[in-house]
Amino acid sequence: MTAARISPQARRDILDAARWIAADNPEAARAFRKSIEVAARRLGEHPNIGTVKAELADPPVRFLVVSGFPYLIVYDSELVPPLVLRVLHGARDLPDVLRDM
């Protein structure tokens, strides 16, 4: 099965997060990017593994925690393959960031 696609905004989110992490720990930044790759493959195989959070975004938008990191993958589970819309730090004001979804 095909891995989830990554939107341009999600790519920017990933690059920004990797740069931020790399400033203190380049190895952790590489691990972060690897975790994103693994998650994208998992989402392609199992698009409904994430959680619906109706208070943040209407279905079919789902949320998946990036393994080992305090980041959330926000994705559209109905598209084939799924589309990663954003990759956001869990400490962000998610209702504000996701208001227009």
Secondary structure, DSSP 8 states (H G I E B T S, - for coil): ----EE-HHHHHHHHHHHHHHHHH-HHHHHHHHHHHHHHHHHHHH-TT-SB--TTTS-TTEEEEE-TTSSEEEEEESSSSS-EEEEEEETTS-HHHHTTT-
